[in-house]
Amino acid sequence: TSFSEGQQSPSILYCQLAARAAAGWHSWTPPQHALPAVVPGVQPMLDALLDHTERRFGRELTSTALTAMTFAVNGLSATEMEDVLSMDESVLDTVFQYHTPTVRRLPSHVWARVQRQLDDLLVDQGHTTRWYHRQLWECAEKRYAGLKPRVSKLMGTYFANIVDPALRKARHIADQPYVLSVKSGAKFFDVGVSQLNRRRCAESLRHLVNAEMWNEAAAEATQDKEQGPLAGIACRAYLGYTFQMLRSLATVVGQLYGETKKPTEDEGQQGGQKISAEPSLAEDVHDAYRLVLGCATDIHLHFKTDILLGNVWTKLPASSIWRRVILESSLPTGNHSLRRVIGQIPETWPAERSVITGHTGTVNSVAVWPTMHTPCDQNSSVGHQSRPVRASGGQQIKYIVSGSSDNSIRI
């Protein structure tokens, strides 16, 4: 029988899934026609259970909801699930196919019914719901991989707080600001007053990257109208998401600085397309990446004090955008102790971006990015222990790349 074949995967999880399927059979139903069927293996068994759930509650609704829960970093709460599903027109069309509501928002009981159907396969973790077993999550990830880009776009838009204002108002979608505080005008650095939005810090960047929304991801990390441009980095660092943020920023920087997007099936043999971004936005996210990379090991340890920002400041070039941002945009005006630290740093702080070592001899020539094709002469040493032998730069001379007999390349 099917169950005896299933002994090829005699795990406790498989037995639980098989027993769960058989518990819903009627005594008068022939075994070959019973649904959900008991099949060999954990993945086929879970597929059978989810197929049965999708037939019962609607494929569009169930698959979208479970995709969102599967690919969320820490699961989703009931309110978040309702908000995300309420942003999807295809889901609402299936839910309201026989009824036109006054407010076009997913009713609370719809997701509650699906959640109850899968109750013993899910677990509540704090205020969020997720798969209770890692193998269930892995199986669901394979099953819903094709829906990941579309659902990631929904969740990225929701958690990054870039939902269209008209849509937000019409469907009562919750805001996702960086600071959740009853005090008007509270800033993220007001320790003891501000409650930081852990859900936005954990989810938004990951989903924007998964959805390949590169410009939105760059803006999420470096721009916030309410809290200032440093809020995205500082809040994530304080809540312990430094390395997750660093990985996302590295991906965004790689995409905005000259890499090509893979061609889709519709593009055929035409090849990939260059990803375009505003120069200022690309520069902002590049500086943000360097800022986090430079102090990733201690950025979350000293967030509450001036030590962190003082350390960050010393690692930034004098011309850096973030050097100005830290002082002008994101600190209280009365923070005199940090200003004393900053005042001890010379204005001639070098603008050196990077040092590339490992050469065994003199570097006689250098190659630069395709957009940096205008050569420039360099008559004085910039960090080298000896006179540079060749230097190249960009049209606007934003970067100078030089090689030297000290066996290094400096940017």
PAVEXDO-446379 format. One line per field, with one value per residue (C-alpha): x, y, z; residue number from 1. Coordinates in steps of 0.25 Angstrom, whole numbers, always signed. Each point is the difference from the previous one (the first is absolute). Example, Ala and Ser with C-alpha at 12.3 -4.5 7.8 and 13.67 -1.06 7.14 Angstrom:
BEGIN
X: [+49, +6] $
Y: [-18, +14] $
Z: [+31, -2] $
pos: [1, 2] $
***
This chain:
BEGIN
X: [+0, +4, +2, +10, +7, +1, +9, +11, +0, -3, +2, -9, -4, -4, -9, -6, -4, -5, -8, -6, -4, -7, -7, -9, -4, -15, -2, -8, +10, +9, +15, +3, -9, +3, +5, +10, +7, +12, +12, +15, +9, -1, +0, -11, -8, +0, -3, -13, -4, +2, -7, -12, +1, +1, -13, -7, +3, +4, +14, +3, -3, +7, +12, +3, -2, +9, +11, +0, +1, +11, +9, -2, +13, -8, -14, -12, -10, -15, -1, +12, -5, -13, +7, +9, -12, -9, +11, -2, -11, +0, -2, -11, -7, -1, -5, -11, -4, -14, -1, +4, +5, -1, +15, +8, +9, +2, -10, +7, -7, +6, +14, -4, -8, +13, +8, -9, +0, +15, +1, +8, +11, +2, +5, -2, +14, -4, -10, +4, -4, +10, +2, +3, +10, +12, -3, -14, +6, +10, -11, -9, +12, +1, -15, -2, +14, -8, -8, +12, +2, -14, -3, +14, -4, -13, +7, +12, -10, -7, +11, +8, -12, -1, -15, -7, -7, -14, +1, +4, -12, -10, +4, +4, +15, +8, +12, +14, +9, +13, -4, -13, -2, -12, +9, -1, +13, +8, +13, +7, +11, -9, +3, -11, -10, +0, -4, +7, -8, +6, -9, +4, +15, -1, -8, +0, +14, +0, -13, +4, +13, -8, -9, +11, -5, +14, -3, -11, +10, +11, -10, -5, +14, +4, -12, -12, -8, -4, +13, +11, +10, +7, -12, -1, +15, -1, -13, +4, +14, -7, -9, +10, -2, +14, +5, -13, +0, +14, -3, -12, +8, +11, -10, -6, +13, +4, -12, +0, +15, +0, -5, -10, -14, -2, -9, -14, -7, -7, +14, +5, +14, +0, +8, -1, -3, +8, -6, -1, -1, +2, +15, -3, -8, +11, +11, -9, -1, +14, +4, -10, +6, +14, -5, -6, +12, +10, -6, -9, +7, -3, -12, -10, +8, +1, -13, -5, +13, +8, +11, -6, -2, +13, +7, -9, +5, +14, -1, -7, +7, -1, -8, -10, -15, -1, +10, -9, -13, +4, +3, -11, -12, -1, +5, -6, +5, +5, +10, +12, +9, -1, +3, +13, +4, -3, +8, +13, +0, +8, -8, +11, -5, +4, -11, +7, -11, +7, +14, +2, +13, +6, +8, +14, +6, -2, -14, +3, -15, -14, -13, -13, -15, -5, -6, +13, +7, +6, +15, +6, +14, +4, +12, +0, -1, -14, +4, +10, +14, +6, -4, -11, +3, -14, -13, -14, -13, -14, -6, -3, +12, -8, +10, +15, +6, +15, +10, +14, +14, -5, -7, -14, -12, -8, -14] $
Y: [+0, +15, +0, -12, +7, +12, -8, +4, +13, -5, +13, +5, +12, -9, -9, +13, +5, -13, -2, +14, -3, -13, +6, +8, -12, -5, -15, -1, +5, -10, +2, +3, +12, +5, +15, +4, -12, -7, +0, -4, +11, +13, +9, -7, -2, +15, +3, -9, +7, +14, -4, -4, +13, +8, -7, +3, +15, +4, -2, +15, +4, -12, +0, +15, -1, -12, +6, +13, -8, -9, +11, +9, +2, -3, -4, +9, +5, -1, +15, +0, -11, +7, +12, -7, -8, +13, +6, -12, +3, -15, -5, +10, -3, -15, +4, +10, -7, -1, +12, +15, +5, +14, +0, -9, -6, -15, -4, -5, -14, -4, -1, -6, -11, -4, +1, -9, -10, -1, +2, -12, +4, +14, +6, +14, +7, +12, +8, -7, -14, -9, -15, -7, -10, +4, -11, +5, +14, -6, -8, +13, +8, -10, +0, +15, +4, +5, +10, +5, +13, +4, -2, +6, +13, +1, -2, +9, +11, -2, -1, +11, +9, +4, -4, +10, +9, -1, -15, +0, +9, -8, -13, +4, -5, +3, +9, -6, +12, -2, +5, -4, +10, +8, +12, +9, +3, -11, -4, -13, +5, +4, -12, -4, +8, -6, -14, -5, -8, -14, -5, +10, -1, -16, -1, +12, -1, -15, +1, +12, -8, -13, +8, +7, +14, +6, +14, -2, -8, +11, +10, -8, -1, +15, +8, +3, +12, -1, -4, +4, -8, -7, -6, -13, -3, +3, -6, -13, +0, +2, -11, -10, -1, +6, -12, -3, +15, -1, -12, +8, +12, -7, -6, +14, +6, -11, +2, +15, +1, -6, -14, -5, -6, -14, +0, -5, -9, +11, +7, -13, +2, +15, -2, +7, +15, +9, +4, +15, +8, +15, +3, +6, -12, -10, +8, +1, -16, -2, +9, -7, -13, +5, +6, -13, -9, +9, -2, -12, -7, +11, +8, -6, +0, +15, +5, +7, +8, +10, -10, -7, +13, +5, -13, +0, +14, -3, -10, +9, +9, +15, +0, -11, +3, -8, +9, +11, -8, -4, +14, +8, -9, -11, +5, +9, +14, +0, -12, +7, -12, -6, +14, +0, -13, +4, +13, -7, -7, +8, +5, -6, -14, -8, -3, -14, -10, -13, -6, -13, -8, -13, +4, -5, +11, +14, +3, +6, +2, +0, -3, +7, -1, +2, +14, +5, +1, +14, -1, +10, +3, -2, +8, -3, -12, -3, -10, -8, -2, +4, +9, -6, -5, +1, +6, +0, +6, +3, +11, +8, -4, -6, -12, -1, -14, -1, -11, +2, -7, -2, -12, +5, +6, +11, +6] $
Z: [+0, -1, +15, +0, -12, +9, +10, -10, +8, +14, +7, +11, -8, -12, +10, +5, -14, -4, +13, -2, -14, +3, +12, -10, -8, +1, +3, -13, -9, -8, +4, -15, +0, +14, +0, +4, -4, +8, -9, +2, +5, +8, -12, -8, +13, +3, -14, +1, +13, -6, -13, +8, +8, -13, -6, +13, +2, -14, -7, -2, +15, +6, -9, +2, +15, +2, -9, +8, +13, -6, -5, +11, +9, +13, -4, -1, +10, -3, -2, -10, -7, -2, -5, -10, -6, +0, -10, -10, -10, -5, +15, +2, -13, +4, +14, -5, -12, +5, +8, -1, +13, +6, +4, -10, +11, +3, +11, +13, +0, -14, +4, +14, -7, -8, +12, +8, -11, +1, +15, +4, -11, +5, +13, +6, +3, +8, -9, -13, -6, -8, -3, +13, -7, -9, -10, -2, -3, -10, -7, +0, -5, -12, -3, +0, -6, -13, +8, +8, -9, +0, +15, +3, -7, +8, +13, -3, -4, +13, +10, -7, +2, -14, -3, -8, +9, -7, +1, +15, +4, -8, +5, +14, -2, +13, -1, +2, +6, +6, +13, +7, +11, +6, +2, -12, -7, +7, -7, -1, +9, +11, +9, +10, -8, -14, -3, -12, -11, +1, -11, -11, +4, -2, -12, -10, -6, -1, -8, -9, -4, -3, -8, -7, +3, +1, +0, +11, +8, -1, +4, +12, +5, -2, +0, +10, +0, +14, +7, -9, -9, +11, +7, -9, +3, +15, +3, -6, +7, +13, -1, -5, -15, -3, -8, -7, -4, -5, -9, -6, -2, -7, -10, -3, -2, -9, -9, +0, -4, -14, +1, -10, +3, -5, -13, +2, -9, -8, -2, -7, -6, +2, +12, +14, +3, +8, +13, +1, +13, +3, +2, +14, +4, -4, +7, +12, +1, -3, +11, +9, -3, +3, +13, +5, -6, +8, +14, -2, +12, +10, -5, +8, +13, +1, -6, +12, +2, -8, -1, -12, -8, +4, -5, -13, -3, +1, -11, -10, -10, +2, -13, +4, +0, +12, +8, -2, +2, +14, +5, -7, -2, +11, +13, +11, -1, +14, -1, +3, +4, -14, -6, +9, -5, -15, +3, +3, -14, -11, -12, -9, +3, -12, -10, -3, -3, +0, -1, -9, +5, -4, -12, +0, -8, -6, -5, -13, -5, +5, -6, +4, -1, -15, +4, +6, -14, +1, +5, +9, +5, +14, +4, +15, +9, +6, +11, -8, +6, -14, -12, -8, -14, -6, +4, -6, +4, -5, -8, +12, +7, +12, +1, -2, -2, +1, +0, +6, +2, +15, -6, +3, -8, +7, -3] $
pos: [1, 2, 3, 4, 5, 6, 7, 8, 9, 10, 11, 12, 13, 14, 15, 16, 17, 18, 19, 20, 21, 22, 23, 24, 25, 26, 27, 28, 29, 30, 31, 32, 33, 34, 35, 36, 37, 38, 39, 40, 41, 42, 43, 44, 45, 46, 47, 48, 49, 50, 51, 52, 53, 54, 55, 56, 57, 58, 59, 60, 61, 62, 63, 64, 65, 66, 67, 68, 69, 70, 71, 72, 73, 74, 75, 76, 77, 78, 79, 80, 81, 82, 83, 84, 85, 86, 87, 88, 89, 90, 91, 92, 93, 94, 95, 96, 97, 98, 99, 100, 101, 102, 103, 104, 105, 106, 107, 108, 109, 110, 111, 112, 113, 114, 115, 116, 117, 118, 119, 120, 121, 122, 123, 124, 125, 126, 127, 128, 129, 130, 131, 132, 133, 134, 135, 136, 137, 138, 139, 140, 141, 142, 143, 144, 145, 146, 147, 148, 149, 150, 151, 152, 153, 154, 155, 156, 157, 158, 159, 160, 161, 162, 163, 164, 165, 166, 167, 168, 169, 170, 171, 172, 173, 174, 175, 176, 177, 178, 179, 180, 181, 182, 183, 184, 185, 186, 187, 188, 189, 190, 191, 192, 193, 194, 195, 196, 197, 198, 199, 200, 201, 202, 203, 204, 205, 206, 207, 208, 209, 210, 211, 212, 213, 214, 215, 216, 217, 218, 219, 220, 221, 222, 223, 224, 225, 226, 227, 228, 229, 230, 231, 232, 233, 234, 235, 236, 237, 238, 239, 240, 241, 242, 243, 244, 245, 246, 247, 248, 249, 250, 251, 252, 253, 254, 255, 256, 257, 258, 259, 260, 261, 262, 263, 264, 265, 266, 267, 268, 269, 270, 271, 272, 273, 274, 275, 276, 277, 278, 279, 280, 281, 282, 283, 284, 285, 286, 287, 288, 289, 290, 291, 292, 293, 294, 295, 296, 297, 298, 299, 300, 301, 302, 303, 304, 305, 306, 307, 308, 309, 310, 311, 312, 313, 314, 315, 316, 317, 318, 319, 320, 321, 322, 323, 324, 325, 326, 327, 328, 329, 330, 331, 332, 333, 334, 335, 336, 337, 338, 339, 340, 341, 342, 343, 344, 345, 346, 347, 348, 349, 350, 351, 352, 353, 354, 355, 356, 357, 358, 359, 360, 361, 362, 363, 364, 365, 366, 367, 368, 369, 370, 371, 372, 373, 374, 375, 376, 377, 378, 379, 380, 381, 382, 383, 384, 385, 386, 387, 388, 389, 390, 391, 392, 393, 394, 395, 396, 397, 398, 399, 400, 401, 402, 403, 404, 405, 406, 407, 408, 409, 410, 411] $
***
